[in-house]
Amino acid sequence: MLRKSSELPRGDREVLLDMDNGGETQTIHGYGSLQNGVFIPPRYLSVTGANEDVDGNDPTNVDCNTRSDQTVPQLGNYFRDGRTKIDFVLVWEIRSRRKRRGKWKSEVISREGEPAPTDGSSRSERRKAQLAQWREKFVQNLQSSGLVMEKEETANEKKTIHFLKLSVPWDVLVYYAEELCLRARLQAQPHLNLNTSALVLKRLCIPNVLMESVPNRPLDYYTCAFRRSKMNRFLGCEDREKYFTNTQRHRVVHEILARTVYGKRKRGEVGVDRLVHEGAYSAAFPLHEGPFQLPSYEIRPDELNQRQVLYFYWARWWKWYKYQPLDHIREYFGEKIALYFAWLGFYTAWLLPAAVVGALIFVSGVMSMGTNTPAKEICNSGANYLMCPLCKTCEAWNMSDICTMAKLGYLFDHPGTVFFSVFMSFWAVTFLEYWKRKMATLAHHWDCMDFHEEEERPRPEFAAMAPSVEENPVTGVKEPYFPEKARLSRMFTGSMVIILMLCVVIIFLVTVVMCRGIISVMMYHTGSPVLRTEAGTIANISSSIVNLGLILLMGQVYTALAEQLTKWEMHRTQTQYDNAFIFKVFIFQFVNFYSSPFYVAFFKGRFVGYPTNYGTLFGMRNEDCGPGGCLVELAEQLFIIMVGKQLINNIQEFIIPKVKAWRQKRTLASVLGDKASHEPQRWEEDYQLVECGGLFEEYLEMVLQFGFITIFVAAFPLAPLFALLNNWVEIRLDAHKFACEYRRPVAERAQNIGVWFNILEGLSHLSVIANAFLIAFTSDFLPRLLYQYKFDNDLHGYVNFTLAYAPLNYTEHPMCRYKAFRDNNGNYTLFYWELLAVRLGFIIAFEHVVFFVLRAIDWIVPDVPESLELKIKRERYLAKQALAENQEALLVSRSRGATPATPGTSSPASDASFGLMS
């Protein structure tokens, strides 16, 4: 329950940097034998990590407590002393050993309760002992690096779950803050209004229902790279507890965990990720900031924890129309996840005008159906046009039978759809151009403008499987090595597997095409007039549903195969691995999802032939377009594949995390037993949550959707509308997963959305070419236009003009008609060649005009806004002042006679400089 909050005191969070602060740095105490209530054996106090055994203490059992009931003095994630923050938790499970007759008495039990390896031990026992030894060495080295730790246990007669809580002291934080180039605060600045729609509505004096005041918004600062020697010049340096954010503390601890050796370095036995991969630890994660549910008692909004703020103002379904609190998301989850939600929200906002225009185009088609002269001629033709049979065993039919489909085809094939294709081509590239501006603004706002990924360490899997060790030419450190020639050979082999899988997709496509033909013949032979008339539509819809099932099945199979292939290729870093994996999966999914629409749009009906000379495939006549044209069939396929995939994905995203969480809770509840009635601790609750699976599936789903609404938009103007509705649901589903159902991921920095932007650019350019060919060769727009120019402006007689007579030697149904520009001998007419020239000319003109305008937009719209360039210059100026060795230089920016400011206050000159940037 929330109640209205009063104005909070700003404190030093709102004040400006006191450049003349001469406060002394607080002395850093060493790690004594007793610190924050945590016992650290003397043998681990040395930074070098001496290994001599003192008192036989087990480093893994530091301050062990089983379901402690001690009162915590303050709220939050703290050790039992109530002062030491919990920055990370390591979890491992140990099953209790069953007693065996004649053997259990002689077994030696290790410190963790695992049987020590003996000569007669089984392979599984030796493996457990190895993992216990790795954990012990790992914890020793963590203590040597300065981390403080505390252990909890939850046990029953079958299993013991160990929780090792880690905390990073101040001086270790400072050391790694400088090494990791964390950003230090220099000067507060006004909050940026990152929502263009809010500015537009404000100028128009229209109330903005999308805006909502979210409490505890993180402040925006000018920053510079952290330097320990300049500590007293940074804003807020006097408050050690709050100077570093929780996400920064998590990054530092994760960096230590990733660097710490647990075995032999030359074997790549380094880092917690590999320990989790090997099974030594069940999980390693930072803790959430308390529960996400709101308390039952009345509470002010500013008293909510960060997770509750995200849940209440972001993850709930009835917040679907509100702006996302991006600063809060970045503060809690890091820049990488915040950039995903920023992109998703930006993309969804840009879908709104596309959806409105598409809906208007569709409505205009509905309203103008009655003015379609060709459809009127078909409906009023009666028995005038006797059409040739559609199959060998079929009978001739009258064109008037397809009156309904002829009217329906006009909805997807009228001049408005041509305009919409051009509009969406401009929309796609303009969207990406303005996203680059937004991305640059966010990167500066979140201090990632100059971020470059540090020299990455080898992946755990790479380190475990690399055959040799070589010296890294950059760091000079010996690390696992895999020959580049062998990697290229494996990549070539992997590409052959990809080609093979693409061939499998084509085989399935041919199968679906043949299935569609068989269903059409079956519908025709039922004898029902309705089924005979709608045989093509029924076959197309049913085959599209089968195709969707095959697409989803093949997608799951290939994703698993691509993962194994990418691992086998032995990419050294995680970035290289991710890029190779994304490329493989996207290439396959592109062919998997788009092959059937591409076939209908550009190949179906092109190789039919004519009576006495029909083209065949495996003894079956090649498919022709349905009564309403290929665009109607393409629209049906797009609707089933696109909307069906979205519905299935949303159901999976809603159900699967809940099922996984239920299984995890059930496992932990079985261990807790009678203690389950007690209130669980934060680390126990977070362990019950689902491990965050990353953003790959989320990006892939949206990128495939982007392809559907741009490449084939001429055939399906309602695609942006369905995408918009899906994304409103998608944002809240993803928000709920991250805030409520996932363990908290380690905050990762990022400057942009990575390789996905390049894929989006490729799709936007491909959409221009695809829409040009779709209008030229699949739509009837150009044939009608040429007929209007040469013969009749009102299209009278157009239907008869597009129908050819069967050749004279076709005796089964003499004088039947079929749709083609051919003479009585089956040869193409002059109009066909004129139309072909017009089509090719249209494609060239369309592409050149659109690409020229796109290049002009790219040139006119700068990637970095001018106001942002000024802020970047201002930040660099402040950073130069803060890091200057000569303290006298810092007085240049101050007015003469200004008194030096003290911590918590600001000088007039500083206030003036604060007001410069708006």
ABEGO torsion letter per residue (X at the ends): XBBBBBBBBAEAAABBBBAABABBBBBBBBBBABBGGBBBBAAAABAAGBABBBGGBBAAABGBBBGBABBBABBEBBBAAGABBBABBBBBBBBBBBBBBGAAAABBBBAAGBBBBBAABBAAAAAAAAAAAAAAAAAAAAAAAGBBBBBBBBBBAABBBBBBBBBBBAAAAAAAAAAAGBBBBABBBBBBBABAAAAAAAAAGBBBAABBBBBGBBBBBBBBBBBAAAAAABBGAABAAAABBAAAAAAAAAAAAAABBABBAAAGBBEAAAAAAAGABABBBBBBBEBABBBABBBBAAABBAAAAAAAAAABAAAAABBBBAAAAAAAAEAAAAAAAAAAAAAAAAAAAAAAAAAAAAAAAAAAAAABAAAAAAAAAEAABBBBBABAABBBBBAAAAAAAAAAAAAABBAAAAAAAAAAAAAAAAAAAAAAAAAAAAAAAAGAAABBBBBBBBBAAAAAABABBBBBAAAGBBBBBBBAAAAAAAAAAAAAAAAAAAAAAAAAAAAAAAAAAAAAAAAAAAGBAAAAAAAAAAAAAAAAAAAAAAAAAAAAAAAAAAAAAAAAAGBABAAAAAAAAAAAAAAAAAAAAAAAAAAAAAABGAAAEBBGBBBBBGGBBBBBBBAAEAAAAAAAAAAAAAAAAAAAAAAAAAAAAAAAAAAAAAAAAAAAEAAAABBBBAAAAAAABBBBAEAAAAAAAAAAAAAAAAAAAAABAAAAAAAAAAAAAAAAAAAAAAAAABBBBBBBBBABAEAAAAAAAAAAAAAAAAAAAAAAAABAAAAAAAAAAAABAAGBGAAAAABBBBBAABAABBGBBBBBBBBAAGBBBAAAAAAAAAAAAAAAAAAAAAAAAAAAAAAABBABBAAAAAAAAAAAAAAAAAABABAAAAAAABBBGBBBBBBGBBBAAAAAAAAABX
